[in-house]
Each structure stands twice: as C-alpha cells, then as structure tokens.
Amino acid sequence: MLDLTMQQNQKYFPLLDQNGKLMNRFLLVSNLQTEDPSHIIRGNERVLRARLSDAEFFYKQDQKATLESRLPKLANVVYHNKIGSQAERIERLQSIAAHIAKALGADAAAAERAARLAKADLVTEMVGEFPELQGTMGKYYARLDGETEEIAEAIEQHYQPRFAGDKLPESKIAAAVALADKLETLVGIWGIGLIPTGDKDPYALRRAALGICGC
C-alpha cells in the first residue's frame, strides 16, 4: 500500500535500504527551478502524509467488519446485467472451485471457502480507494479474520497470472480458485455474445484464457 501510494498516486520513487526494506524516504522529480527546493520537498511531504493518513483510516475502518459479513454487499455489485452480481458469481465460483480441487486432489472445502471470500474485499474501503489492491487486501483481512494461511493466500493468488510473465498460483487450492474465476468469466461473457475482437476485449477474455493455460 505504501509503494502504491507513492508510485501510482503521487509518482514518487520509494527507496529501499541495502536489505531491500522500504525506507521512510522517497525521490521526486519537479519541473520547477528554485534555489531553495525545501518548500517543494515540504509540500510533497504534506501531500504524502495526507494520502497515507487516509489509507490508514480506511484500513482501520475495514477491520471493523469481517470478509464474511461483507458478502451480502456483493449483491449490489453488478458484474454484468445479463450474468448477475458478484454475489451470484461467488455462488458459481464456489461450486466450480470445489470440483476443480477434487480433480487436483486438493481440499475441496478449503477451495470452496477461498472462493466464497475471494471477492469480498471489493466492497472494502481500501479496495474502493486503491483498486489495484484487490486480492491483496483480501489476503490480509482473511488473516485478521482467522482464516487459514492457505485460504488467505488463495484469495490473493486467484487473480494470478495478471499479465504475461506474472507468477502462477502456488498451491492447488489457489490454482483451483484461479481456474474457477477465469473459467466462469470466459464461459459467462462468451456465452452472452461478448466475444473479443481485434481491438476490443473489455472483460479481458484473452488474458483469462492464457491464465487458464498457465495454471
């Protein structure tokens, strides 16, 4: 979240120490010429503090509710009007993930649980503010809720691979949920006739298909 705030939102360069740990320092580029850059530095520090303070507030607010308790709100998150809401998707994902887990010789109940919680962080304050953290925040909140580490990791990894060369899900549980998510997307969107063209693929069906091959 710190990296995201600095890099994505503020276009700063976060700095790491010799051990690869994030430091409380950052670099920025300014097109203003001045003999005293201190006011530019202080101004950017104020902006960053405010952004990080907002993120801390969202994180603390999110901890007041479990992922499980957030599931009813997914009924208000429309995925596509011909396919349904994210809540309806979750029902399908649970069933598909459990079947795939059985085929992989993995714990079907764990895969079903991970699939059930996989999209719950979409209705959190943090993901609302930082959409890039979907899955990642789900993992951390699952840990706080007392879910097993395997389920927490599967919540984050079910989005993988997100792009060419990205990491693949590490466990069979995560692979089962990732495959379920991509298969449900591919079959559902293709089934209503939204077939990708040369220049249009709004639901990233090509990426889903490549992800299925990779998993």
PASEBA-1860 file (N, C-alpha, C; in nm, 3 decimals):
! residues 215
1> MLDLTMQQ> 0.083/-0.119/0.000/0.000/0.000/0.000/0.088/0.126/0.000 ~ 0.200/0.124/0.076/0.291/0.238/0.078/0.351/0.262/-0.059 ~ 0.397/0.153/-0.122/0.453/0.163/-0.257/0.349/0.217/-0.354 ~ 0.228/0.164/-0.345/0.121/0.204/-0.436/0.091/0.352/-0.423 ~ 0.081/0.399/-0.299/0.052/0.540/-0.276/0.160/0.629/-0.335 ~ 0.286/0.590/-0.313/0.396/0.673/-0.363/0.411/0.665/-0.515 ~ 0.404/0.543/-0.568/0.431/0.526/-0.710/0.312/0.559/-0.799 ~ 0.195/0.502/-0.766/0.079/0.518/-0.851/0.010/0.653/-0.833
9> NQKYFPLL> -0.010/0.691/-0.708/-0.088/0.811/-0.681/-0.005/0.939/-0.689 ~ 0.116/0.933/-0.636/0.197/1.054/-0.629/0.313/1.058/-0.729 ~ 0.340/0.946/-0.796/0.451/0.939/-0.893/0.586/0.965/-0.828 ~ 0.601/0.917/-0.704/0.728/0.926/-0.634/0.805/0.795/-0.651 ~ 0.933/0.798/-0.612/1.016/0.678/-0.617/1.048/0.636/-0.473 ~ 0.986/0.531/-0.423/1.019/0.486/-0.287/1.161/0.429/-0.284 ~ 1.227/0.443/-0.172/1.365/0.398/-0.158/1.373/0.278/-0.065 ~ 1.463/0.187/-0.096/1.487/0.067/-0.016/1.626/0.073/0.043
17> DQNGKLMN> 1.642/0.010/0.160/1.776/0.004/0.220/1.853/-0.111/0.158 ~ 1.974/-0.137/0.209/2.060/-0.239/0.149/2.004/-0.381/0.166 ~ 1.907/-0.396/0.256/1.843/-0.526/0.277/1.712/-0.540/0.200 ~ 1.681/-0.438/0.120/1.559/-0.443/0.040/1.434/-0.400/0.114 ~ 1.450/-0.342/0.233/1.335/-0.297/0.310/1.302/-0.151/0.278 ~ 1.174/-0.120/0.280/1.128/0.014/0.246/1.176/0.115/0.352 ~ 1.232/0.225/0.305/1.279/0.330/0.395/1.173/0.441/0.404 ~ 1.187/0.527/0.502/1.096/0.642/0.513/1.154/0.760/0.434
25> RFLLVSNL> 1.192/0.731/0.312/1.248/0.830/0.221/1.192/0.805/0.082 ~ 1.185/0.910/0.001/1.141/0.892/-0.137/1.204/1.000/-0.224 ~ 1.208/0.973/-0.354/1.258/1.069/-0.451/1.141/1.122/-0.532 ~ 1.153/1.246/-0.578/1.052/1.302/-0.667/1.121/1.388/-0.771 ~ 1.052/1.406/-0.881/1.103/1.490/-0.990/1.012/1.611/-1.003 ~ 1.073/1.729/-1.006/0.996/1.853/-1.019/1.049/1.933/-1.137 ~ 0.957/1.996/-1.210/0.999/2.080/-1.323/1.011/2.228/-1.283 ~ 1.011/2.253/-1.152/1.027/2.390/-1.101/1.174/2.417/-1.069
33> QTEDPSHI> 1.223/2.529/-1.117/1.359/2.568/-1.087/1.359/2.665/-0.969 ~ 1.436/2.632/-0.869/1.441/2.716/-0.749/1.576/2.699/-0.680 ~ 1.622/2.806/-0.615/1.747/2.798/-0.541/1.727/2.728/-0.407 ~ 1.603/2.726/-0.360/1.572/2.662/-0.232/1.460/2.560/-0.253 ~ 1.494/2.433/-0.275/1.392/2.331/-0.302/1.317/2.282/-0.177 ~ 1.351/2.338/-0.062/1.293/2.286/0.063/1.141/2.299/0.064 ~ 1.087/2.409/0.004/0.941/2.426/0.006/0.873/2.323/-0.084 ~ 0.942/2.283/-0.191/0.887/2.177/-0.278/0.886/2.045/-0.202
41> IRGNERVL> 0.994/2.019/-0.130/1.003/1.895/-0.052/0.895/1.892/0.055 ~ 0.882/2.000/0.130/0.783/2.003/0.238/0.641/1.989/0.183 ~ 0.615/2.054/0.070/0.482/2.045/0.011/0.447/1.903/-0.029 ~ 0.541/1.833/-0.088/0.516/1.694/-0.129/0.508/1.601/-0.009 ~ 0.583/1.632/0.095/0.572/1.552/0.217/0.433/1.567/0.279 ~ 0.380/1.687/0.277/0.245/1.709/0.331/0.141/1.630/0.252 ~ 0.154/1.631/0.121/0.059/1.558/0.035/0.065/1.409/0.065 ~ 0.188/1.357/0.076/0.205/1.214/0.101/0.153/1.176/0.238
49> RARLSDAE> 0.179/1.258/0.338/0.127/1.229/0.473/-0.026/1.220/0.471 ~ -0.088/1.312/0.399/-0.235/1.312/0.392/-0.286/1.185/0.324 ~ -0.220/1.143/0.215/-0.261/1.022/0.145/-0.244/0.899/0.234 ~ -0.132/0.892/0.304/-0.107/0.776/0.392/-0.201/0.777/0.512 ~ -0.235/0.896/0.559/-0.330/0.905/0.670/-0.468/0.855/0.627 ~ -0.507/0.888/0.506/-0.634/0.838/0.453/-0.633/0.686/0.444 ~ -0.522/0.632/0.393/-0.510/0.487/0.378/-0.517/0.418/0.514 ~ -0.452/0.476/0.614/-0.456/0.418/0.748/-0.598/0.418/0.803
57> FFYKQDQK> -0.671/0.526/0.777/-0.810/0.535/0.821/-0.896/0.426/0.756 ~ -0.879/0.410/0.625/-0.957/0.309/0.553/-0.926/0.169/0.608 ~ -0.798/0.144/0.634/-0.756/0.013/0.683/-0.819/-0.017/0.819 ~ -0.818/0.082/0.907/-0.877/0.063/1.040/-1.028/0.047/1.031 ~ -1.091/0.121/0.943/-1.236/0.107/0.925/-1.272/-0.032/0.875 ~ -1.193/-0.083/0.782/-1.221/-0.215/0.725/-1.214/-0.325/0.829 ~ -1.130/-0.307/0.929/-1.113/-0.411/1.030/-1.235/-0.425/1.123 ~ -1.329/-0.335/1.109/-1.449/-0.341/1.193/-1.549/-0.446/1.144
65> ATLESRLP> -1.525/-0.498/1.024/-1.616/-0.599/0.967/-1.534/-0.711/0.906 ~ -1.581/-0.834/0.918/-1.512/-0.949/0.859/-1.545/-0.958/0.710 ~ -1.465/-1.035/0.639/-1.494/-1.059/0.498/-1.630/-1.130/0.483 ~ -1.655/-1.225/0.570/-1.780/-1.299/0.564/-1.900/-1.204/0.578 ~ -1.891/-1.109/0.669/-2.003/-1.017/0.691/-2.025/-0.921/0.576 ~ -1.926/-0.909/0.488/-1.937/-0.818/0.374/-2.005/-0.882/0.254 ~ -2.020/-1.013/0.256/-2.070/-1.083/0.139/-2.206/-1.032/0.088 ~ -2.302/-1.000/0.176/-2.432/-0.950/0.125/-2.419/-0.826/0.038
73> KLANVVYH> -2.316/-0.743/0.063/-2.298/-0.621/-0.016/-2.261/-0.651/-0.160 ~ -2.207/-0.771/-0.185/-2.170/-0.806/-0.322/-2.293/-0.818/-0.412 ~ -2.410/-0.833/-0.352/-2.534/-0.838/-0.431/-2.560/-0.705/-0.501 ~ -2.498/-0.598/-0.451/-2.515/-0.466/-0.510/-2.405/-0.431/-0.610 ~ -2.310/-0.522/-0.628/-2.201/-0.500/-0.722/-2.232/-0.579/-0.849 ~ -2.278/-0.510/-0.952/-2.319/-0.576/-1.076/-2.195/-0.609/-1.159 ~ -2.182/-0.735/-1.194/-2.073/-0.776/-1.283/-2.114/-0.751/-1.427 ~ -2.230/-0.801/-1.466/-2.291/-0.773/-1.596/-2.440/-0.800/-1.581
81> NKIGSQAE> -2.521/-0.713/-1.640/-2.666/-0.726/-1.617/-2.725/-0.855/-1.675 ~ -2.653/-0.921/-1.765/-2.701/-1.048/-1.819/-2.645/-1.169/-1.744 ~ -2.550/-1.143/-1.656/-2.486/-1.252/-1.582/-2.516/-1.244/-1.433 ~ -2.532/-1.122/-1.385/-2.566/-1.106/-1.244/-2.463/-1.029/-1.166 ~ -2.479/-1.033/-1.035/-2.393/-0.960/-0.943/-2.272/-1.042/-0.904 ~ -2.181/-0.979/-0.831/-2.065/-1.053/-0.779/-2.110/-1.158/-0.678 ~ -2.221/-1.134/-0.609/-2.272/-1.234/-0.515/-2.315/-1.360/-0.589 ~ -2.378/-1.341/-0.704/-2.419/-1.457/-0.784/-2.297/-1.528/-0.843
89> RIERLQSI> -2.198/-1.452/-0.880/-2.073/-1.512/-0.929/-2.009/-1.598/-0.822 ~ -2.010/-1.549/-0.699/-1.949/-1.622/-0.588/-2.012/-1.761/-0.573 ~ -2.143/-1.768/-0.588/-2.210/-1.899/-0.579/-2.156/-1.995/-0.684 ~ -2.137/-1.943/-0.805/-2.084/-2.028/-0.912/-1.938/-2.064/-0.886 ~ -1.861/-1.967/-0.841/-1.719/-1.991/-0.815/-1.697/-2.099/-0.710 ~ -1.779/-2.097/-0.606/-1.764/-2.198/-0.500/-1.780/-2.339/-0.556 ~ -1.883/-2.357/-0.635/-1.910/-2.489/-0.691/-1.800/-2.533/-0.787 ~ -1.758/-2.441/-0.875/-1.654/-2.475/-0.974/-1.522/-2.504/-0.904
97> AAHIAKAL> -1.484/-2.420/-0.807/-1.357/-2.437/-0.737/-1.352/-2.569/-0.662 ~ -1.463/-2.607/-0.600/-1.468/-2.733/-0.526/-1.447/-2.852/-0.621 ~ -1.511/-2.849/-0.737/-1.496/-2.957/-0.833/-1.352/-2.965/-0.886 ~ -1.292/-2.850/-0.914/-1.155/-2.850/-0.964/-1.059/-2.900/-0.856 ~ -1.081/-2.857/-0.732/-0.995/-2.901/-0.622/-0.999/-3.053/-0.607 ~ -1.117/-3.111/-0.618/-1.128/-3.258/-0.610/-1.046/-3.323/-0.721 ~ -1.056/-3.268/-0.841/-0.981/-3.323/-0.955/-0.831/-3.311/-0.935 ~ -0.789/-3.208/-0.861/-0.646/-3.187/-0.834/-0.599/-3.263/-0.711
105> GADAAAAE> -0.691/-3.328/-0.642/-0.654/-3.398/-0.520/-0.632/-3.304/-0.403 ~ -0.696/-3.188/-0.408/-0.681/-3.087/-0.302/-0.806/-3.085/-0.215 ~ -0.800/-3.006/-0.108/-0.910/-2.993/-0.013/-1.023/-2.912/-0.076 ~ -1.131/-2.979/-0.113/-1.243/-2.912/-0.181/-1.310/-2.809/-0.090 ~ -1.319/-2.840/0.039/-1.383/-2.747/0.133/-1.303/-2.618/0.146 ~ -1.170/-2.631/0.147/-1.085/-2.512/0.156/-1.096/-2.428/0.029 ~ -1.101/-2.494/-0.085/-1.114/-2.422/-0.212/-1.248/-2.350/-0.218 ~ -1.352/-2.415/-0.170/-1.485/-2.354/-0.168/-1.488/-2.233/-0.076
113> RAARLAKA> -1.423/-2.243/0.038/-1.418/-2.132/0.132/-1.340/-2.013/0.073 ~ -1.227/-2.044/0.011/-1.147/-1.937/-0.051/-1.226/-1.868/-0.162 ~ -1.298/-1.947/-0.242/-1.380/-1.890/-0.349/-1.491/-1.803/-0.291 ~ -1.546/-1.845/-0.179/-1.655/-1.769/-0.116/-1.608/-1.630/-0.074 ~ -1.484/-1.621/-0.029/-1.432/-1.494/0.022/-1.350/-1.417/-0.082 ~ -1.331/-1.476/-0.199/-1.237/-1.421/-0.297/-1.268/-1.278/-0.341 ~ -1.396/-1.244/-0.348/-1.435/-1.111/-0.396/-1.483/-1.018/-0.286 ~ -1.478/-1.063/-0.161/-1.533/-0.984/-0.051/-1.462/-0.851/-0.032
121> DLVTEMVG> -1.332/-0.846/-0.066/-1.261/-0.720/-0.044/-1.298/-0.612/-0.146 ~ -1.376/-0.647/-0.249/-1.421/-0.547/-0.345/-1.508/-0.439/-0.280 ~ -1.570/-0.472/-0.168/-1.657/-0.376/-0.101/-1.592/-0.319/0.025 ~ -1.459/-0.326/0.033/-1.388/-0.263/0.144/-1.347/-0.121/0.106 ~ -1.319/-0.042/0.208/-1.277/0.096/0.185/-1.143/0.101/0.112 ~ -1.051/0.013/0.151/-0.918/0.015/0.091/-0.921/-0.014/-0.057 ~ -0.994/-0.117/-0.097/-1.000/-0.151/-0.239/-1.082/-0.048/-0.316 ~ -1.180/0.013/-0.250/-1.254/0.121/-0.314/-1.163/0.237/-0.348
129> EFPELQGT> -1.065/0.264/-0.262/-0.971/0.373/-0.284/-0.853/0.329/-0.371 ~ -0.810/0.204/-0.352/-0.695/0.151/-0.426/-0.735/0.020/-0.494 ~ -0.801/0.026/-0.609/-0.850/-0.096/-0.676/-0.739/-0.197/-0.707 ~ -0.617/-0.147/-0.722/-0.505/-0.236/-0.754/-0.476/-0.335/-0.642 ~ -0.530/-0.308/-0.522/-0.504/-0.395/-0.407/-0.608/-0.505/-0.390 ~ -0.700/-0.521/-0.486/-0.798/-0.629/-0.473/-0.725/-0.762/-0.469 ~ -0.767/-0.848/-0.383/-0.698/-0.974/-0.363/-0.593/-0.964/-0.255 ~ -0.508/-0.864/-0.267/-0.403/-0.844/-0.166/-0.465/-0.807/-0.031
137> MGKYYARL> -0.557/-0.711/-0.032/-0.622/-0.675/0.094/-0.709/-0.790/0.144 ~ -0.768/-0.865/0.052/-0.845/-0.981/0.092/-0.761/-1.080/0.170 ~ -0.636/-1.097/0.128/-0.545/-1.188/0.198/-0.521/-1.139/0.341 ~ -0.489/-1.012/0.356/-0.458/-0.960/0.489/-0.580/-0.960/0.581 ~ -0.695/-0.926/0.526/-0.816/-0.926/0.607/-0.857/-1.068/0.645 ~ -0.832/-1.163/0.555/-0.862/-1.304/0.587/-0.776/-1.351/0.704 ~ -0.651/-1.311/0.704/-0.563/-1.346/0.816/-0.617/-1.287/0.947 ~ -0.658/-1.160/0.941/-0.712/-1.096/1.061/-0.841/-1.165/1.108
145> DGETEEIA> -0.915/-1.221/1.014/-1.041/-1.289/1.048/-1.018/-1.430/1.100 ~ -0.893/-1.477/1.097/-0.864/-1.611/1.147/-0.875/-1.722/1.045 ~ -0.883/-1.686/0.916/-0.884/-1.788/0.812/-0.745/-1.853/0.803 ~ -0.740/-1.973/0.749/-0.611/-2.041/0.736/-0.522/-1.966/0.637 ~ -0.392/-1.987/0.650/-0.298/-1.921/0.561/-0.319/-1.965/0.416 ~ -0.354/-2.090/0.396/-0.377/-2.142/0.262/-0.495/-2.070/0.195 ~ -0.600/-2.047/0.271/-0.716/-1.975/0.218/-0.681/-1.829/0.193 ~ -0.610/-1.767/0.287/-0.571/-1.627/0.270/-0.487/-1.608/0.144
153> EAIEQHYQ> -0.389/-1.697/0.125/-0.303/-1.687/0.006/-0.383/-1.710/-0.121 ~ -0.478/-1.803/-0.117/-0.559/-1.833/-0.236/-0.643/-1.713/-0.276 ~ -0.690/-1.635/-0.178/-0.770/-1.515/-0.209/-0.688/-1.418/-0.291 ~ -0.562/-1.400/-0.254/-0.477/-1.309/-0.331/-0.436/-1.369/-0.465 ~ -0.397/-1.496/-0.463/-0.339/-1.557/-0.582/-0.441/-1.596/-0.688 ~ -0.570/-1.592/-0.656/-0.667/-1.636/-0.757/-0.674/-1.540/-0.876 ~ -0.618/-1.419/-0.862/-0.612/-1.326/-0.973/-0.493/-1.357/-1.065 ~ -0.399/-1.435/-1.019/-0.280/-1.465/-1.097/-0.308/-1.569/-1.205
161> PRFAGDKL> -0.237/-1.563/-1.319/-0.147/-1.454/-1.359/-0.226/-1.332/-1.409 ~ -0.181/-1.215/-1.367/-0.250/-1.092/-1.406/-0.200/-1.040/-1.540 ~ -0.078/-1.080/-1.576/-0.017/-1.032/-1.701/0.089/-1.133/-1.744 ~ 0.138/-1.117/-1.865/0.239/-1.208/-1.919/0.363/-1.207/-1.831 ~ 0.407/-1.325/-1.791/0.525/-1.335/-1.706/0.498/-1.324/-1.558 ~ 0.371/-1.305/-1.521/0.335/-1.296/-1.379/0.347/-1.434/-1.313 ~ 0.356/-1.432/-1.181/0.362/-1.557/-1.106/0.231/-1.633/-1.119 ~ 0.240/-1.766/-1.104/0.122/-1.851/-1.106/0.081/-1.884/-0.963
169> PESKIAAA> -0.043/-1.924/-0.940/-0.085/-1.966/-0.805/0.008/-2.076/-0.753 ~ 0.043/-2.066/-0.625/0.144/-2.155/-0.570/0.088/-2.286/-0.517 ~ -0.036/-2.286/-0.472/-0.094/-2.407/-0.414/-0.207/-2.460/-0.502 ~ -0.246/-2.584/-0.478/-0.358/-2.642/-0.553/-0.489/-2.570/-0.521 ~ -0.502/-2.526/-0.396/-0.623/-2.453/-0.357/-0.631/-2.322/-0.435 ~ -0.520/-2.249/-0.439/-0.518/-2.122/-0.512/-0.540/-2.145/-0.661 ~ -0.481/-2.252/-0.716/-0.499/-2.282/-0.858/-0.644/-2.315/-0.888 ~ -0.709/-2.387/-0.797/-0.850/-2.424/-0.817/-0.938/-2.299/-0.823
177> VALADKLE> -0.915/-2.205/-0.733/-0.996/-2.083/-0.732/-0.963/-1.995/-0.852 ~ -0.835/-1.988/-0.888/-0.794/-1.910/-1.004/-0.858/-1.965/-1.132 ~ -0.855/-2.096/-1.148/-0.916/-2.157/-1.265/-1.066/-2.136/-1.266 ~ -1.129/-2.148/-1.150/-1.274/-2.127/-1.141/-1.310/-1.985/-1.183 ~ -1.235/-1.888/-1.135/-1.262/-1.748/-1.165/-1.250/-1.721/-1.315 ~ -1.144/-1.773/-1.374/-1.119/-1.748/-1.516/-1.217/-1.825/-1.606 ~ -1.247/-1.947/-1.569/-1.342/-2.025/-1.647/-1.482/-1.963/-1.642 ~ -1.523/-1.920/-1.522/-1.654/-1.858/-1.507/-1.663/-1.731/-1.590
185> TLVGIWGI> -1.557/-1.652/-1.589/-1.553/-1.530/-1.669/-1.560/-1.562/-1.818 ~ -1.477/-1.654/-1.861/-1.469/-1.688/-2.003/-1.602/-1.743/-2.056 ~ -1.658/-1.839/-1.984/-1.783/-1.902/-2.028/-1.899/-1.802/-2.020 ~ -1.906/-1.727/-1.910/-2.017/-1.634/-1.892/-2.019/-1.522/-1.994 ~ -1.907/-1.455/-2.011/-1.901/-1.342/-2.103/-1.913/-1.388/-2.248 ~ -1.846/-1.496/-2.281/-1.856/-1.551/-2.417/-2.000/-1.596/-2.444 ~ -2.061/-1.653/-2.342/-2.196/-1.706/-2.358/-2.302/-1.602/-2.389 ~ -2.279/-1.477/-2.349/-2.376/-1.372/-2.379/-2.336/-1.294/-2.506
193> GLIPTGDK> -2.239/-1.349/-2.576/-2.204/-1.293/-2.707/-2.101/-1.183/-2.709 ~ -2.037/-1.156/-2.596/-1.935/-1.050/-2.593/-1.798/-1.108/-2.629 ~ -1.787/-1.151/-2.752/-1.664/-1.214/-2.800/-1.561/-1.106/-2.832 ~ -1.439/-1.119/-2.786/-1.338/-1.016/-2.811/-1.306/-1.002/-2.959 ~ -1.275/-0.880/-2.998/-1.236/-0.852/-3.136/-1.088/-0.813/-3.138 ~ -1.042/-0.772/-3.254/-0.902/-0.737/-3.265/-0.858/-0.624/-3.174 ~ -0.947/-0.528/-3.153/-0.909/-0.411/-3.072/-0.993/-0.394/-2.946 ~ -1.088/-0.486/-2.922/-1.172/-0.472/-2.803/-1.182/-0.603/-2.726
201> DPYALRRA> -1.150/-0.595/-2.599/-1.161/-0.712/-2.510/-1.185/-0.659/-2.369 ~ -1.300/-0.593/-2.347/-1.323/-0.522/-2.220/-1.324/-0.612/-2.097 ~ -1.356/-0.740/-2.114/-1.358/-0.830/-1.999/-1.234/-0.919/-1.993 ~ -1.133/-0.882/-2.070/-1.002/-0.949/-2.067/-1.014/-1.101/-2.084 ~ -1.092/-1.143/-2.183/-1.111/-1.285/-2.206/-0.983/-1.352/-2.256 ~ -0.905/-1.281/-2.336/-0.779/-1.338/-2.382/-0.687/-1.366/-2.263 ~ -0.681/-1.271/-2.172/-0.597/-1.290/-2.053/-0.648/-1.405/-1.969 ~ -0.780/-1.418/-1.958/-0.838/-1.529/-1.882/-0.801/-1.662/-1.945
209> ALGICGC> -0.810/-1.669/-2.079/-0.776/-1.793/-2.149/-0.629/-1.828/-2.131 ~ -0.543/-1.729/-2.142/-0.400/-1.754/-2.122/-0.372/-1.794/-1.977 ~ -0.446/-1.734/-1.884/-0.430/-1.769/-1.744/-0.469/-1.913/-1.716 ~ -0.575/-1.959/-1.783/-0.617/-2.099/-1.768/-0.508/-2.192/-1.818 ~ -0.450/-2.158/-1.932/-0.340/-2.241/-1.986/-0.220/-2.241/-1.891 ~ -0.194/-2.127/-1.830/-0.079/-2.117/-1.740/-0.099/-2.193/-1.611 ~ -0.221/-2.191/-1.558/-0.248/-2.260/-1.432/-0.241/-2.412/-1.449
END
